[in-house]
């Protein structure tokens, strides 16, 4: 569900060749994001109390969502920042020791905005400047941590 709805879903939206294909992919993407946000209201990670491969696979798409997919791929019903659970979940994963050092925000913005048939004029956006600071800001996901009692 996560791969079809989000990881591949953003590409189906952004690279759609017809309005019908776009509409179908758009609905699936946002239905899946709504489902994920509701799921993460009751547990810290996608499949429970521990980080799994499923979380790391979703992280890549979430990191790019507001900066690339929202505008460039026309995934613009809502920003990821407007999903309270998903945005805190994203920051939680980003703040796992060693993860932030592997994220190169300017690189993926340049990479996606350099796709000629999606961005024919090749203009690379300069902002937002706050994104990496936002990723490092506090999250509420520790509320799911088991007590040591």
mmCIF file of the C-alpha atoms, coordinates in Angstrom:
data_MODEL
# 
_entry.id   MODEL 
# 
loop_
_atom_site.group_PDB 
_atom_site.id 
_atom_site.type_symbol 
_atom_site.label_atom_id 
_atom_site.label_alt_id 
_atom_site.label_comp_id 
_atom_site.label_asym_id 
_atom_site.label_entity_id 
_atom_site.label_seq_id 
_atom_site.pdbx_PDB_ins_code 
_atom_site.Cartn_x 
_atom_site.Cartn_y 
_atom_site.Cartn_z 
_atom_site.occupancy 
_atom_site.B_iso_or_equiv 
_atom_site.pdbx_formal_charge 
_atom_site.auth_seq_id 
_atom_site.auth_comp_id 
_atom_site.auth_asym_id 
_atom_site.auth_atom_id 
_atom_site.pdbx_PDB_model_num 
ATOM 1   C CA . UNK A 1 1   ? 0.000  0.000  0.000   1.00 0.00 ? 1   UNK A CA 1 
ATOM 2   C CA . UNK A 1 2   ? 2.785  2.454  0.881   1.00 0.00 ? 2   UNK A CA 1 
ATOM 3   C CA . UNK A 1 3   ? 4.782  1.745  -2.264  1.00 0.00 ? 3   UNK A CA 1 
ATOM 4   C CA . UNK A 1 4   ? 1.794  1.947  -4.622  1.00 0.00 ? 4   UNK A CA 1 
ATOM 5   C CA . UNK A 1 5   ? 0.205  4.900  -2.880  1.00 0.00 ? 5   UNK A CA 1 
ATOM 6   C CA . UNK A 1 6   ? 3.225  7.042  -2.001  1.00 0.00 ? 6   UNK A CA 1 
ATOM 7   C CA . UNK A 1 7   ? 6.653  5.886  -3.204  1.00 0.00 ? 7   UNK A CA 1 
ATOM 8   C CA . UNK A 1 8   ? 5.439  5.126  -6.721  1.00 0.00 ? 8   UNK A CA 1 
ATOM 9   C CA . UNK A 1 9   ? 2.280  7.190  -6.352  1.00 0.00 ? 9   UNK A CA 1 
ATOM 10  C CA . UNK A 1 10  ? 4.079  10.531 -6.523  1.00 0.00 ? 10  UNK A CA 1 
ATOM 11  C CA . UNK A 1 11  ? 5.604  9.510  -9.865  1.00 0.00 ? 11  UNK A CA 1 
ATOM 12  C CA . UNK A 1 12  ? 2.252  8.357  -11.211 1.00 0.00 ? 12  UNK A CA 1 
ATOM 13  C CA . UNK A 1 13  ? 0.853  11.786 -10.307 1.00 0.00 ? 13  UNK A CA 1 
ATOM 14  C CA . UNK A 1 14  ? 3.792  13.847 -11.532 1.00 0.00 ? 14  UNK A CA 1 
ATOM 15  C CA . UNK A 1 15  ? 4.371  11.980 -14.769 1.00 0.00 ? 15  UNK A CA 1 
ATOM 16  C CA . UNK A 1 16  ? 0.735  11.313 -15.673 1.00 0.00 ? 16  UNK A CA 1 
ATOM 17  C CA . UNK A 1 17  ? -0.018 11.658 -19.384 1.00 0.00 ? 17  UNK A CA 1 
ATOM 18  C CA . UNK A 1 18  ? -3.751 12.243 -19.064 1.00 0.00 ? 18  UNK A CA 1 
ATOM 19  C CA . UNK A 1 19  ? -6.087 14.009 -16.689 1.00 0.00 ? 19  UNK A CA 1 
ATOM 20  C CA . UNK A 1 20  ? -7.792 10.717 -15.847 1.00 0.00 ? 20  UNK A CA 1 
ATOM 21  C CA . UNK A 1 21  ? -4.464 9.063  -14.936 1.00 0.00 ? 21  UNK A CA 1 
ATOM 22  C CA . UNK A 1 22  ? -3.474 12.104 -12.884 1.00 0.00 ? 22  UNK A CA 1 
ATOM 23  C CA . UNK A 1 23  ? -6.799 12.189 -11.032 1.00 0.00 ? 23  UNK A CA 1 
ATOM 24  C CA . UNK A 1 24  ? -6.675 8.477  -10.208 1.00 0.00 ? 24  UNK A CA 1 
ATOM 25  C CA . UNK A 1 25  ? -3.072 8.637  -8.959  1.00 0.00 ? 25  UNK A CA 1 
ATOM 26  C CA . UNK A 1 26  ? -3.730 11.888 -7.060  1.00 0.00 ? 26  UNK A CA 1 
ATOM 27  C CA . UNK A 1 27  ? -6.675 10.356 -5.187  1.00 0.00 ? 27  UNK A CA 1 
ATOM 28  C CA . UNK A 1 28  ? -4.673 7.236  -4.307  1.00 0.00 ? 28  UNK A CA 1 
ATOM 29  C CA . UNK A 1 29  ? -1.722 9.318  -3.097  1.00 0.00 ? 29  UNK A CA 1 
ATOM 30  C CA . UNK A 1 30  ? -3.772 11.479 -0.756  1.00 0.00 ? 30  UNK A CA 1 
ATOM 31  C CA . UNK A 1 31  ? -5.944 8.592  0.430   1.00 0.00 ? 31  UNK A CA 1 
ATOM 32  C CA . UNK A 1 32  ? -2.726 6.789  1.362   1.00 0.00 ? 32  UNK A CA 1 
ATOM 33  C CA . UNK A 1 33  ? -1.255 9.837  3.119   1.00 0.00 ? 33  UNK A CA 1 
ATOM 34  C CA . UNK A 1 34  ? -4.509 10.213 5.086   1.00 0.00 ? 34  UNK A CA 1 
ATOM 35  C CA . UNK A 1 35  ? -4.362 6.513  6.007   1.00 0.00 ? 35  UNK A CA 1 
ATOM 36  C CA . UNK A 1 36  ? -0.721 6.807  7.097   1.00 0.00 ? 36  UNK A CA 1 
ATOM 37  C CA . UNK A 1 37  ? -1.424 9.882  9.210   1.00 0.00 ? 37  UNK A CA 1 
ATOM 38  C CA . UNK A 1 38  ? -4.295 8.060  10.962  1.00 0.00 ? 38  UNK A CA 1 
ATOM 39  C CA . UNK A 1 39  ? -2.161 4.932  11.478  1.00 0.00 ? 39  UNK A CA 1 
ATOM 40  C CA . UNK A 1 40  ? 0.702  6.942  12.971  1.00 0.00 ? 40  UNK A CA 1 
ATOM 41  C CA . UNK A 1 41  ? -1.674 8.541  15.480  1.00 0.00 ? 41  UNK A CA 1 
ATOM 42  C CA . UNK A 1 42  ? -1.627 5.217  17.358  1.00 0.00 ? 42  UNK A CA 1 
ATOM 43  C CA . UNK A 1 43  ? 1.897  3.908  16.934  1.00 0.00 ? 43  UNK A CA 1 
ATOM 44  C CA . UNK A 1 44  ? 5.366  5.355  16.539  1.00 0.00 ? 44  UNK A CA 1 
ATOM 45  C CA . UNK A 1 45  ? 6.407  3.494  13.391  1.00 0.00 ? 45  UNK A CA 1 
ATOM 46  C CA . UNK A 1 46  ? 4.615  1.958  10.429  1.00 0.00 ? 46  UNK A CA 1 
ATOM 47  C CA . UNK A 1 47  ? 4.480  -1.581 11.760  1.00 0.00 ? 47  UNK A CA 1 
ATOM 48  C CA . UNK A 1 48  ? 4.755  -1.031 15.498  1.00 0.00 ? 48  UNK A CA 1 
ATOM 49  C CA . UNK A 1 49  ? 7.311  -0.121 18.126  1.00 0.00 ? 49  UNK A CA 1 
ATOM 50  C CA . UNK A 1 50  ? 10.497 -0.541 16.095  1.00 0.00 ? 50  UNK A CA 1 
ATOM 51  C CA . UNK A 1 51  ? 11.862 1.073  12.984  1.00 0.00 ? 51  UNK A CA 1 
ATOM 52  C CA . UNK A 1 52  ? 11.751 -1.330 10.041  1.00 0.00 ? 52  UNK A CA 1 
ATOM 53  C CA . UNK A 1 53  ? 12.720 -1.266 6.392   1.00 0.00 ? 53  UNK A CA 1 
ATOM 54  C CA . UNK A 1 54  ? 9.202  -0.013 5.643   1.00 0.00 ? 54  UNK A CA 1 
ATOM 55  C CA . UNK A 1 55  ? 9.927  3.193  7.574   1.00 0.00 ? 55  UNK A CA 1 
ATOM 56  C CA . UNK A 1 56  ? 13.225 3.815  5.789   1.00 0.00 ? 56  UNK A CA 1 
ATOM 57  C CA . UNK A 1 57  ? 11.622 3.249  2.379   1.00 0.00 ? 57  UNK A CA 1 
ATOM 58  C CA . UNK A 1 58  ? 8.878  5.759  3.139   1.00 0.00 ? 58  UNK A CA 1 
ATOM 59  C CA . UNK A 1 59  ? 11.362 8.302  4.533   1.00 0.00 ? 59  UNK A CA 1 
ATOM 60  C CA . UNK A 1 60  ? 12.900 9.041  1.131   1.00 0.00 ? 60  UNK A CA 1 
ATOM 61  C CA . UNK A 1 61  ? 9.535  10.010 -0.351  1.00 0.00 ? 61  UNK A CA 1 
ATOM 62  C CA . UNK A 1 62  ? 8.517  12.036 2.687   1.00 0.00 ? 62  UNK A CA 1 
ATOM 63  C CA . UNK A 1 63  ? 11.767 14.013 2.671   1.00 0.00 ? 63  UNK A CA 1 
ATOM 64  C CA . UNK A 1 64  ? 11.138 15.083 -0.919  1.00 0.00 ? 64  UNK A CA 1 
ATOM 65  C CA . UNK A 1 65  ? 7.397  15.630 -0.660  1.00 0.00 ? 65  UNK A CA 1 
ATOM 66  C CA . UNK A 1 66  ? 7.038  19.321 0.249   1.00 0.00 ? 66  UNK A CA 1 
ATOM 67  C CA . UNK A 1 67  ? 10.143 20.446 -1.639  1.00 0.00 ? 67  UNK A CA 1 
ATOM 68  C CA . UNK A 1 68  ? 9.700  18.536 -4.874  1.00 0.00 ? 68  UNK A CA 1 
ATOM 69  C CA . UNK A 1 69  ? 6.561  16.475 -5.280  1.00 0.00 ? 69  UNK A CA 1 
ATOM 70  C CA . UNK A 1 70  ? 4.099  19.072 -3.945  1.00 0.00 ? 70  UNK A CA 1 
ATOM 71  C CA . UNK A 1 71  ? 4.892  21.712 -6.582  1.00 0.00 ? 71  UNK A CA 1 
ATOM 72  C CA . UNK A 1 72  ? 6.872  20.062 -9.380  1.00 0.00 ? 72  UNK A CA 1 
ATOM 73  C CA . UNK A 1 73  ? 4.832  16.846 -9.519  1.00 0.00 ? 73  UNK A CA 1 
ATOM 74  C CA . UNK A 1 74  ? 1.515  18.608 -8.823  1.00 0.00 ? 74  UNK A CA 1 
ATOM 75  C CA . UNK A 1 75  ? 0.903  16.654 -5.598  1.00 0.00 ? 75  UNK A CA 1 
ATOM 76  C CA . UNK A 1 76  ? -0.615 19.769 -4.122  1.00 0.00 ? 76  UNK A CA 1 
ATOM 77  C CA . UNK A 1 77  ? -3.786 18.866 -2.264  1.00 0.00 ? 77  UNK A CA 1 
ATOM 78  C CA . UNK A 1 78  ? -1.962 19.243 1.046   1.00 0.00 ? 78  UNK A CA 1 
ATOM 79  C CA . UNK A 1 79  ? 1.620  19.696 2.102   1.00 0.00 ? 79  UNK A CA 1 
ATOM 80  C CA . UNK A 1 80  ? 3.227  17.020 4.233   1.00 0.00 ? 80  UNK A CA 1 
ATOM 81  C CA . UNK A 1 81  ? 3.692  19.647 6.934   1.00 0.00 ? 81  UNK A CA 1 
ATOM 82  C CA . UNK A 1 82  ? -0.106 19.815 7.250   1.00 0.00 ? 82  UNK A CA 1 
ATOM 83  C CA . UNK A 1 83  ? -0.272 16.173 8.367   1.00 0.00 ? 83  UNK A CA 1 
ATOM 84  C CA . UNK A 1 84  ? 0.486  16.267 12.117  1.00 0.00 ? 84  UNK A CA 1 
ATOM 85  C CA . UNK A 1 85  ? 1.447  12.608 12.512  1.00 0.00 ? 85  UNK A CA 1 
ATOM 86  C CA . UNK A 1 86  ? 3.390  12.249 9.267   1.00 0.00 ? 86  UNK A CA 1 
ATOM 87  C CA . UNK A 1 87  ? 5.350  15.455 9.771   1.00 0.00 ? 87  UNK A CA 1 
ATOM 88  C CA . UNK A 1 88  ? 6.360  14.459 13.313  1.00 0.00 ? 88  UNK A CA 1 
ATOM 89  C CA . UNK A 1 89  ? 7.153  10.926 12.099  1.00 0.00 ? 89  UNK A CA 1 
ATOM 90  C CA . UNK A 1 90  ? 9.364  12.369 9.348   1.00 0.00 ? 90  UNK A CA 1 
ATOM 91  C CA . UNK A 1 91  ? 11.278 14.482 11.867  1.00 0.00 ? 91  UNK A CA 1 
ATOM 92  C CA . UNK A 1 92  ? 11.588 11.492 14.225  1.00 0.00 ? 92  UNK A CA 1 
ATOM 93  C CA . UNK A 1 93  ? 13.231 9.359  11.512  1.00 0.00 ? 93  UNK A CA 1 
ATOM 94  C CA . UNK A 1 94  ? 15.406 12.225 10.275  1.00 0.00 ? 94  UNK A CA 1 
ATOM 95  C CA . UNK A 1 95  ? 16.729 12.711 13.809  1.00 0.00 ? 95  UNK A CA 1 
ATOM 96  C CA . UNK A 1 96  ? 17.854 9.106  14.250  1.00 0.00 ? 96  UNK A CA 1 
ATOM 97  C CA . UNK A 1 97  ? 21.627 9.392  14.775  1.00 0.00 ? 97  UNK A CA 1 
ATOM 98  C CA . UNK A 1 98  ? 23.486 9.281  11.467  1.00 0.00 ? 98  UNK A CA 1 
ATOM 99  C CA . UNK A 1 99  ? 20.463 9.887  9.226   1.00 0.00 ? 99  UNK A CA 1 
ATOM 100 C CA . UNK A 1 100 ? 20.616 13.680 8.803   1.00 0.00 ? 100 UNK A CA 1 
ATOM 101 C CA . UNK A 1 101 ? 24.188 13.380 7.527   1.00 0.00 ? 101 UNK A CA 1 
ATOM 102 C CA . UNK A 1 102 ? 22.939 11.238 4.621   1.00 0.00 ? 102 UNK A CA 1 
ATOM 103 C CA . UNK A 1 103 ? 20.300 13.760 3.483   1.00 0.00 ? 103 UNK A CA 1 
ATOM 104 C CA . UNK A 1 104 ? 21.431 16.259 0.854   1.00 0.00 ? 104 UNK A CA 1 
ATOM 105 C CA . UNK A 1 105 ? 18.446 18.554 0.328   1.00 0.00 ? 105 UNK A CA 1 
ATOM 106 C CA . UNK A 1 106 ? 20.017 20.762 -2.385  1.00 0.00 ? 106 UNK A CA 1 
ATOM 107 C CA . UNK A 1 107 ? 21.047 17.651 -4.317  1.00 0.00 ? 107 UNK A CA 1 
ATOM 108 C CA . UNK A 1 108 ? 17.576 16.167 -4.573  1.00 0.00 ? 108 UNK A CA 1 
ATOM 109 C CA . UNK A 1 109 ? 15.980 19.541 -5.340  1.00 0.00 ? 109 UNK A CA 1 
ATOM 110 C CA . UNK A 1 110 ? 18.488 20.125 -8.174  1.00 0.00 ? 110 UNK A CA 1 
ATOM 111 C CA . UNK A 1 111 ? 18.067 16.559 -9.388  1.00 0.00 ? 111 UNK A CA 1 
ATOM 112 C CA . UNK A 1 112 ? 14.300 16.629 -9.699  1.00 0.00 ? 112 UNK A CA 1 
ATOM 113 C CA . UNK A 1 113 ? 14.072 20.167 -11.043 1.00 0.00 ? 113 UNK A CA 1 
ATOM 114 C CA . UNK A 1 114 ? 16.626 19.237 -13.714 1.00 0.00 ? 114 UNK A CA 1 
ATOM 115 C CA . UNK A 1 115 ? 14.213 16.803 -15.400 1.00 0.00 ? 115 UNK A CA 1 
ATOM 116 C CA . UNK A 1 116 ? 13.567 18.578 -18.732 1.00 0.00 ? 116 UNK A CA 1 
ATOM 117 C CA . UNK A 1 117 ? 10.091 17.243 -19.515 1.00 0.00 ? 117 UNK A CA 1 
ATOM 118 C CA . UNK A 1 118 ? 8.853  18.113 -16.011 1.00 0.00 ? 118 UNK A CA 1 
ATOM 119 C CA . UNK A 1 119 ? 10.645 21.462 -15.710 1.00 0.00 ? 119 UNK A CA 1 
ATOM 120 C CA . UNK A 1 120 ? 11.412 22.538 -19.297 1.00 0.00 ? 120 UNK A CA 1 
ATOM 121 C CA . UNK A 1 121 ? 12.917 25.904 -18.330 1.00 0.00 ? 121 UNK A CA 1 
ATOM 122 C CA . UNK A 1 122 ? 15.301 24.295 -15.844 1.00 0.00 ? 122 UNK A CA 1 
ATOM 123 C CA . UNK A 1 123 ? 14.691 26.860 -13.116 1.00 0.00 ? 123 UNK A CA 1 
ATOM 124 C CA . UNK A 1 124 ? 15.828 25.509 -9.744  1.00 0.00 ? 124 UNK A CA 1 
ATOM 125 C CA . UNK A 1 125 ? 13.970 26.945 -6.724  1.00 0.00 ? 125 UNK A CA 1 
ATOM 126 C CA . UNK A 1 126 ? 16.136 28.575 -4.071  1.00 0.00 ? 126 UNK A CA 1 
ATOM 127 C CA . UNK A 1 127 ? 14.024 27.898 -1.029  1.00 0.00 ? 127 UNK A CA 1 
ATOM 128 C CA . UNK A 1 128 ? 12.808 27.223 1.440   1.00 0.00 ? 128 UNK A CA 1 
ATOM 129 C CA . UNK A 1 129 ? 15.745 27.983 3.682   1.00 0.00 ? 129 UNK A CA 1 
ATOM 130 C CA . UNK A 1 130 ? 14.005 26.707 6.820   1.00 0.00 ? 130 UNK A CA 1 
ATOM 131 C CA . UNK A 1 131 ? 13.541 23.075 5.716   1.00 0.00 ? 131 UNK A CA 1 
ATOM 132 C CA . UNK A 1 132 ? 16.582 21.461 7.329   1.00 0.00 ? 132 UNK A CA 1 
ATOM 133 C CA . UNK A 1 133 ? 16.002 23.408 10.558  1.00 0.00 ? 133 UNK A CA 1 
ATOM 134 C CA . UNK A 1 134 ? 12.374 22.227 10.516  1.00 0.00 ? 134 UNK A CA 1 
ATOM 135 C CA . UNK A 1 135 ? 13.524 18.610 10.078  1.00 0.00 ? 135 UNK A CA 1 
ATOM 136 C CA . UNK A 1 136 ? 15.733 18.995 13.137  1.00 0.00 ? 136 UNK A CA 1 
ATOM 137 C CA . UNK A 1 137 ? 12.982 20.623 15.242  1.00 0.00 ? 137 UNK A CA 1 
ATOM 138 C CA . UNK A 1 138 ? 11.276 18.730 18.098  1.00 0.00 ? 138 UNK A CA 1 
ATOM 139 C CA . UNK A 1 139 ? 8.704  16.039 17.351  1.00 0.00 ? 139 UNK A CA 1 
ATOM 140 C CA . UNK A 1 140 ? 6.170  14.304 19.576  1.00 0.00 ? 140 UNK A CA 1 
ATOM 141 C CA . UNK A 1 141 ? 6.822  10.673 18.636  1.00 0.00 ? 141 UNK A CA 1 
ATOM 142 C CA . UNK A 1 142 ? 8.490  9.724  21.906  1.00 0.00 ? 142 UNK A CA 1 
ATOM 143 C CA . UNK A 1 143 ? 5.003  9.662  23.446  1.00 0.00 ? 143 UNK A CA 1 
ATOM 144 C CA . UNK A 1 144 ? 4.812  6.116  22.054  1.00 0.00 ? 144 UNK A CA 1 
ATOM 145 C CA . UNK A 1 145 ? 7.994  4.958  23.785  1.00 0.00 ? 145 UNK A CA 1 
ATOM 146 C CA . UNK A 1 146 ? 7.440  2.239  26.347  1.00 0.00 ? 146 UNK A CA 1 
ATOM 147 C CA . UNK A 1 147 ? 7.919  3.332  29.899  1.00 0.00 ? 147 UNK A CA 1 
ATOM 148 C CA . UNK A 1 148 ? 10.864 1.835  31.741  1.00 0.00 ? 148 UNK A CA 1 
ATOM 149 C CA . UNK A 1 149 ? 8.633  0.704  34.615  1.00 0.00 ? 149 UNK A CA 1 
# 
